[in-house]
């Protein structure tokens, strides 16, 4: 951190500020404020960049904070062995407009996205998860594994990747994060799995079993209309909840492609005022919003004392 008028936090410093338990609580509060109109978070602006990249602009404002997340996504960076996402979150006092601090954008995104999933597990599971299947081995898988270790350390975690070798490599690399980590064969879903988390950019469903009571399915990837992780069999046999219903209509590819009746879906915030029927199969779709970044910035602000 620097000794300037406002504080600049790098990736490691940002991570240290964003405790998963505190993030989860902050997100529950923010989801209710967002639904009630107390947090303004307009649809993100997408500006094309060179070589197929995009600049994403995501502001959010509440009574206490104003934040702006600006991140660049450049898929071609993989060929250069560089991160595909760069950017930061600027945080301001909402009353004075004065700058307070800056956080690492990809770290905020990774941690708050995983924390949304932890909030979903807390909300839609009657008991602690015993076995979790993560489908996908990218950066979000790493953040989710960190969050599981922080909040559900006794859970057994299965990993499914592009192939068996991919899953095994992820497990080998991350057993220091969570010891009870195991590769899962393609298409296999161990019977005891009670939470499934999909974290891919697949254009075809990676999970399509009929809904099962007691098994929560959380879709985090498939953030474009042409993508689809969760199939019709699962969706049409489950109650569907969404973190940002308005954004989902444009971004939730699996729901769009399945032709889901949006009037039959419910918001995450509704589950805090009207208890969900946990005897029903439940699918939760996460698309994200700047309101979740604002929640993360609240946690960071409290830690920084500014």
N, C-alpha and C positions, 0 to 999 in steps of 0.2 A: 504494500500500500504506500502511496506517496503522501507527502506532507503539503498538498495543495489545498486550495479553497474547498475543493470537493475531492472525494476519495476515489481512487481508481483501483479496482480489484482484478487481479488476473484469474486464470482458471482455478488454480489451487485455492486461492483466497476466497473466491466465490463459492467453491464447494464447501469450504469450512464454515461458511455463514449459513448454509442451507441444510439444516438438520431435517431428515426425512419425517420424523414424528411431528415436528413443528410445522413443516410444510403441509402435511396432511391436514392438520387442524386449520391452518390458514386457508387452504383450498376449500374446505367445507364452508367456512364463513363467506369466502369470496363467491362461491357458486350461488349462495342465497342472495347476496347483494347484487350480483350480475342479473339474476332473474328478476329482481325487484327494481331494476333500473338505477341502483345506487352506484354501480360501476358502469361506465360507458366504454365500450370496446368495439369500435367499428370494424367491419370486415377488412381483413388485411389487404394491403396494396401489393401487387406483384409487378415488378418492373423487369423486363428482359435485360440480360447482360450478354457479353460476348461469350462465344463457345457454348451456348445453351444454358448458361447460368441464369439465375434470377436474384434480384434484390427484393427482400420481403420487409415491409414496413408495418409494424403492429403497435399502435398506441393504445393506452388505456388510462382512464382517469377516474378517481374516486374523491371523496371529500378530503382524504389525507395525503394521497400521493398522485402524481402524474408520471407515467413511465412511457418510454418509447423503445421498443426492441427493433433494431435494424440489423438484419443478418443477410449475408450473401451465401447462396447455395451454388456451388460450382462442381457438378459431377465429374468434369474432366480432370479435376485435381487428383483423382485416384491414379491416373496414369503418371502423375508426377510425384506420387507418394506423399501428397499433402492432404490435410483435412479438407473435406468437401464443404464444411460450414464455417464461416467466420462472422464475427459481429459482436455487438455489445448491447446492453440495456442501460439507457440513461434514466436516472431517477431524480425527480424534482419534488419539492414541497408544493402541494397543490394550492395552498393559500397564498404563498408569495411568488411561486414560479421559480424560485432559486434552485440551482443544481445542488444535489446532495452527494451522489456517488454514481459510479459506473460499474456494472457487473459484466462478466464474460457471458456473451449471448448463448453460445452453444451449451455451456454448463448450466445456465438457468433453464434452458429448454429441456435438456436431458433430465435434470433432477425434478423439475415440476411435472413433467410428463409421467415419470415413474411414480411420483407421489399421487397423481390423480388415480392411477391404477391401484395404489395402496388404499386410497379413500374408497374406491369402488369395492374392493375386497371387504373393507370394514363395514360398508353399508349394506352389501348384498349377500354376505355370508353370515349364517347364524352362529358359526363357530370358526375357530382359527383354521386356516387352510392347512391341510395335511400334505398334499402333493400338488405341485404346480408344474404345468407343461408350458414352456416358453418356445414358441415357434419363430425362428429368426435369430441370427447370431451377430447382428450389427451392433452399433454403439448403444442403441436403445436397450438391447438385451443386457449389456453391461450395467447400464443405469438401473434397470429393473432388478437385476441380481443384487446390486448394492442396496436397493430399497428393501428387498425381501430379507436380506441379511439383517438390516437395521430393525425391521418391524416384525418379521416372521422367521426368526433364525432357526426354528425347529422344523420348518417345512422342508420336505424333499423336493428338489427341483430337477425336472427333466428338460433336456435341451434337444430341439430338432432343428437342423440346419438344411442347407441345400442338399447335402448328402451325409452319410454316416461319418465320413472323415471330417467334415466341417463341424459337426456336432461334437465329435471327440476332441478336436483341437480347441474348441471353445471351452470345454470342460477342463482340459489340461491347463489352459492358460488362466482359468478363473477359480480354481479350487481354493486359492488363497483368499478369495472373497467370500465364498460359501462352500463349506466342505462337503455337504450332502448334495452333490451335483453329479448328474448322470446323463450320458447321451441316450437319445431315444431313436429307435429305428424309424425310417420313413413310413408315414401313414399310421404308425402305431400310436395308440393312446392308452397308456396303462389304466386299468380299471379303476384304481384308487384315486386317479387325478380328479380334483374337485375345483381347480381353477385352470383355465387355458388362456394364455396371453399371446396374441398374434402381433408380430412386430416386423412385418415384411412389406415389400413394395410389389408383391405378386399381382398379376393381372387375372389369375384364376384362383378360386378358393383353395386355401390350405387346410381348412377345417369345415366339414359339412355334415357332421353327424346330427341326428335329430336331438332336439333339446332334452336335457336330463335334469330333473329336479335335483338341486344340490350341487350341480356343476355350473359354475359361473364362467362365461366366455367373455373376454375383454379384447376388443379389436382396437389396436392402436395405429397400425399401419394403414394402407389403402387410403391415402389422403388426397387422391385425385379421382375424378369420375371414372377413369379407365382402369383403375385398380380394384381388386376384390380379394379379400382374405377369407371372409366368412360366407358360406353358401346359403342357398335358399332353404335347404332342409333345416338348418339350424335357426335361421332367422324367422321362418314362418311357424316354427313350433316353440317360440320363446317370447317372453315379454322383452321389449326393447327399450333401453334407456340411453340417452345421449347427453354428453356434457354441454354441447352448444347446438341445440336443434336448428337454429337458423344457419349456422355454418355448415352443418351436416348436409343440408339440401344441395350444397354446391361441391362438397369435398368428400363425403363419405361414399366412396366408390362401391363398396359391397352392398350398401343399402340402396343406392341409386340403381345399380344393375339388377338387383333383385326385385325392384318395383315395390318397395315397402310403402305401405300406407302411412304417410307421415302423421296423420291424425291419431294413429294408434300408438305412436311412440311417446315417450315421456322424458322429461328433463331429469338430470341428476338432482337438481335442487328439489324437485317434487318428492323425492324419496325421503327428504328430511322433514316434510310436513305431512306426508301421507305414506304410512309404512308400507313398503313393498311386500307382495305376497311371496315369501321365500320358499313356498312349496311349489312354485312355478319355475320352469327353466328361465334363466335371465341372460340376455346378451347386452353388454354395454359397449357403445361405440364412442371412442374418444377422438375428437378432431382438433381440440385445442382452441384457445382464444387468448388475447392479450390480458384478459382478466386473471388468468392463471399466472402470468408473468408478474402482474401487480401483486398477487398474493405472495409470491416468492420474494419480491422486493420489500414487502412488509416484514417478513421474517429477517431479511438481511438488515433492514433499518434498525430493528430492535436490537440486533446483535452489535451493530456499529454504534448505537447510541447517538444518532444524529437526527 
